[in-house]
C-alpha cells in the first residue's frame, strides 16, 4: 500500500519541480522579442533592440535616446500521450501569453557612452492540462509554473568597437499542479495482504476511488543576473558573448488531498482527506552563449548563435511535507537531466529602408533522458522554422513573427519514475509574436 501512495507522491514531486511553457529544451522561454523570434530565436551578436536585456545586455549601447519596448508572444503547444495499452490523450488547447517590457535611456547623452534600462520578462515557465479521467491522470492533470524577472540593466560602450553590459533581477516563481491518486489500487493491495478473497481487482485505477492531489500557491523569490560582451572588429562583423546565471527557489505551497467518502468508508478510515504544507527546491540552469552578426551587403544581415545550458543541475528533488505520514512520505526523487546545446541561424533582408523580411532555423537538444520523460512535460529534441517582418515609421518600430516547432516523437519502454509513464509521446508548438518600440 505504501508503494502505491508513494507512486502518487513521487509524481507530485516531479511535476512541482519541473513545471514549462515551451515543450522545447527544458522549460526556458527564448521568445523574448519578435525580431529575434523571426531570426531563429537568436541575436547574441546582433541585439539591436531592447530584447537585448535577455539576448545580450551589451547590445543596449545600440539603442540610443530614450526608448520603450514591449513584446507579446503567444505559445500554443500541443502534445499527445499514448500510454501502453490505452487510448491516446491530448493536452487541452491553450494559447499561453508571454509578455515582456523594457524602458531604456542614455539621458540625452549626458551619460556619454552608458545606457541604463529597466525590464520585466519571463524566462522559464509551463502550463499544460489534460482530461481528469485520462490514462495519464496519476501523473498529471494540470500544471503551471510562472517566473517573473524584474530588474535594472546597464551597458557601457568602452570603445567605438567594444561594449559590455550587465543586469541583476529579482525573480518571483509560482507554481500549481494537480493529479489523481490511485487510492483504489492502494486499497486493493491492503485488502489482498489481509484477506485475498475480499480484494477486488476492479478497485485498481477505478476513477470512483481516485483521490485528488492539488498543490497551490507554491512560491518563492530569488535573485539572478546576466553579463554580456559585444565586439565589432569590422563594419560587417559583430560578435557577442553572454552569460545568464542559474537561480534556485525553495518553493513552499499548500497541499490539498481530497479522498472520496466511499473510499474512506471502504478502508475503515485509513484514507482520510487532509490539508497540509509542502516544500521543495527547484534549480534552474545557467546559460553561456556566443553569437555573431555578419552583414555582407547593406540589405542583408546573417546571424548565428550557440548556447550551452547547464540543465544537469536538475539531478533530483527532495520533497518535504509538513504532515509527514504514510500518505505523504518525504523522499528523494532522481531525474538525471543533462546539459544541452542549442543552435540558431537567422537572416534579415531590408527590401526597403524601413521594411525588413526575416527568417530563421533553430535546433534545441532536450535535457530529459527517456528514463525520466513524462506526459506533463513531453519534450524531446526540437527543430524550428521562423519567419517575420519588421516595419519602421518615424520613431515607431513594429515587428511580427511566427514560428513552428517540430518536436521529435518518443517511445518510452523503461523509466526510473514510479508509476512508469511508458508509451508514445508526440508534441509540437506554434508561436506568434508582436513587438512595438518607441524612440523619444
JOZI-V669383 format. One record per residue. N is the residue number from 0. RES is the residue in three letters. SS is DSSP state (a for helix, b for strand, c for the rest). D_CENTER is the distance of its C-alpha to the mean C-alpha in whole Angstrom. Layout:
n->(N N)
res->(RES RES)
ss->(SS SS)
d_center->(D_CENTER D_CENTER)
This chain:
n->(0 1 2 3 4 5 6 7 8 9 10 11 12 13 14 15 16 17 18 19 20 21 22 23 24 25 26 27 28 29 30 31 32 33 34 35 36 37 38 39 40 41 42 43 44 45 46 47 48 49 50 51 52 53 54 55 56 57 58 59 60 61 62 63 64 65 66 67 68 69 70 71 72 73 74 75 76 77 78 79 80 81 82 83 84 85 86 87 88 89 90 91 92 93 94 95 96 97 98 99 100 101 102 103 104 105 106 107 108 109 110 111 112 113 114 115 116 117 118 119 120 121 122 123 124 125 126 127 128 129 130 131 132 133 134 135 136 137 138 139 140 141 142 143 144 145 146 147 148 149 150 151 152 153 154 155 156 157 158 159 160 161 162 163 164 165 166 167 168 169 170 171 172 173 174 175 176 177 178 179 180 181 182 183 184 185 186 187 188 189 190 191 192 193 194 195 196 197 198 199 200 201 202 203 204 205 206 207 208 209 210 211 212 213 214 215 216 217 218 219 220 221 222 223 224 225 226 227 228 229 230 231 232 233 234 235 236 237 238 239 240 241 242 243 244 245 246 247 248 249 250 251 252 253 254 255 256 257 258 259 260 261 262 263 264 265 266 267 268 269 270 271 272 273 274 275 276 277 278 279 280 281 282 283 284 285 286 287 288 289 290 291 292 293 294 295 296 297 298 299 300 301 302 303 304 305 306 307 308 309 310 311 312 313 314 315 316 317 318 319 320 321 322 323 324 325 326 327 328 329 330 331 332 333 334 335 336 337 338 339 340 341 342 343 344 345 346 347 348 349 350 351 352 353 354 355 356 357 358 359 360 361 362 363 364 365 366 367 368 369 370 371 372 373 374 375 376 377 378 379 380 381 382 383 384 385 386 387 388 389 390 391 392 393 394 395 396 397 398 399 400 401 402 403 404 405 406 407 408 409 410 411 412 413 414 415 416 417 418 419 420 421 422 423 424 425 426 427 428 429 430 431 432 433 434 435 436 437 438 439)
res->(UNK UNK UNK UNK UNK UNK UNK UNK UNK UNK UNK UNK UNK UNK UNK UNK UNK UNK UNK UNK UNK UNK UNK UNK UNK UNK UNK UNK UNK UNK UNK UNK UNK UNK UNK UNK UNK UNK UNK UNK UNK UNK UNK UNK UNK UNK UNK UNK UNK UNK UNK UNK UNK UNK UNK UNK UNK UNK UNK UNK UNK UNK UNK UNK UNK UNK UNK UNK UNK UNK UNK UNK UNK UNK UNK UNK UNK UNK UNK UNK UNK UNK UNK UNK UNK UNK UNK UNK UNK UNK UNK UNK UNK UNK UNK UNK UNK UNK UNK UNK UNK UNK UNK UNK UNK UNK UNK UNK UNK UNK UNK UNK UNK UNK UNK UNK UNK UNK UNK UNK UNK UNK UNK UNK UNK UNK UNK UNK UNK UNK UNK UNK UNK UNK UNK UNK UNK UNK UNK UNK UNK UNK UNK UNK UNK UNK UNK UNK UNK UNK UNK UNK UNK UNK UNK UNK UNK UNK UNK UNK UNK UNK UNK UNK UNK UNK UNK UNK UNK UNK UNK UNK UNK UNK UNK UNK UNK UNK UNK UNK UNK UNK UNK UNK UNK UNK UNK UNK UNK UNK UNK UNK UNK UNK UNK UNK UNK UNK UNK UNK UNK UNK UNK UNK UNK UNK UNK UNK UNK UNK UNK UNK UNK UNK UNK UNK UNK UNK UNK UNK UNK UNK UNK UNK UNK UNK UNK UNK UNK UNK UNK UNK UNK UNK UNK UNK UNK UNK UNK UNK UNK UNK UNK UNK UNK UNK UNK UNK UNK UNK UNK UNK UNK UNK UNK UNK UNK UNK UNK UNK UNK UNK UNK UNK UNK UNK UNK UNK UNK UNK UNK UNK UNK UNK UNK UNK UNK UNK UNK UNK UNK UNK UNK UNK UNK UNK UNK UNK UNK UNK UNK UNK UNK UNK UNK UNK UNK UNK UNK UNK UNK UNK UNK UNK UNK UNK UNK UNK UNK UNK UNK UNK UNK UNK UNK UNK UNK UNK UNK UNK UNK UNK UNK UNK UNK UNK UNK UNK UNK UNK UNK UNK UNK UNK UNK UNK UNK UNK UNK UNK UNK UNK UNK UNK UNK UNK UNK UNK UNK UNK UNK UNK UNK UNK UNK UNK UNK UNK UNK UNK UNK UNK UNK UNK UNK UNK UNK UNK UNK UNK UNK UNK UNK UNK UNK UNK UNK UNK UNK UNK UNK UNK UNK UNK UNK UNK UNK UNK UNK UNK UNK UNK UNK UNK UNK UNK UNK UNK UNK UNK UNK UNK UNK UNK UNK UNK UNK UNK UNK UNK UNK UNK UNK UNK UNK UNK UNK UNK UNK UNK UNK UNK UNK UNK UNK UNK UNK UNK UNK UNK UNK UNK UNK UNK UNK UNK UNK UNK UNK UNK)
ss->(c a a a a a a a a a a a a a a a a a c c b c c c c c c b c c c c c a a a a a c c c c c c c c c c c c c a a a a c a a a a a a c c c b b b b b b b b b b b b b b b b b b c c c c b b b c c c c c b b b b b b b b b b c a a a c c c c b b b b b b b b c c b b b b b b c c c c c c c c c c c c b b b b b b b b b b b b b b b b b b c c b b b b b b b b b b b b b b b b b b b b c a a a a a a a a a a a a c a a a c c a a a c c c a a a c b b b b b b b b b b b b b b b b b b b b b c c c c c b b b b b b b b c c b b b b b b b b b b b b c c a a a a a a c c c c c c c b b b b b b b b b b b c c b b b b b b b b c c c c c b b b b b b b b b b c a a a c c b b b b b b c c c c c c c c c b b b b c c c c c b b b b b b b b b b b b b c c b b b b b b b b b b c c c c c a a a c b c c b c c c c b b b b b b b b b b b b c c b b b b b b b b b b b b b b b b b c c c c c c c c c c b b b b b b b b b b b b b b b b b c)
d_center->(35 32 31 30 29 26 25 23 23 21 18 18 17 14 13 13 12 9 7 3 5 5 8 8 8 6 2 4 5 9 11 13 16 18 20 18 16 19 20 17 15 17 19 20 24 24 22 25 23 21 18 19 18 15 16 20 21 25 24 25 29 29 28 32 33 31 28 26 23 20 17 16 14 14 11 13 12 15 15 18 19 23 24 27 30 28 28 24 22 19 16 18 17 15 14 11 13 11 14 15 19 21 25 27 30 33 35 38 38 39 37 38 35 32 30 28 25 23 19 16 13 9 7 4 4 5 9 11 15 18 22 23 26 24 24 21 21 22 19 17 18 15 12 10 8 9 9 12 13 17 20 23 23 26 27 31 33 35 37 37 35 32 30 27 25 23 21 20 18 18 14 14 12 13 12 14 15 18 20 23 26 28 31 34 33 34 37 38 38 39 42 43 43 46 48 46 49 47 43 42 39 38 37 34 31 33 31 34 33 29 28 25 23 21 19 18 18 16 16 17 17 17 18 16 18 18 21 22 25 27 30 32 35 37 37 35 32 29 27 24 23 20 18 15 15 14 13 15 15 18 16 19 20 22 23 25 27 29 32 34 37 39 37 38 42 42 40 43 41 38 35 35 32 31 29 27 25 22 20 18 16 13 12 10 11 14 14 17 18 21 22 25 27 30 32 35 37 37 35 32 29 27 24 22 20 19 16 16 13 14 12 15 15 14 17 18 18 21 21 24 25 28 30 30 32 32 30 27 28 26 25 23 20 20 17 17 14 16 15 14 16 15 17 18 21 22 26 27 31 33 35 37 36 34 32 29 28 25 23 21 20 17 16 13 14 12 12 13 17 19 20 17 15 15 15 12 10 12 11 13 14 14 16 16 19 19 22 23 26 27 30 31 34 36 34 31 28 26 23 22 20 19 17 17 14 17 15 18 19 19 22 22 25 25 22 22 21 23 24 23 21 23 23 22 18 18 15 15 13 15 14 17 17 20 21 24 26 29 31 34)
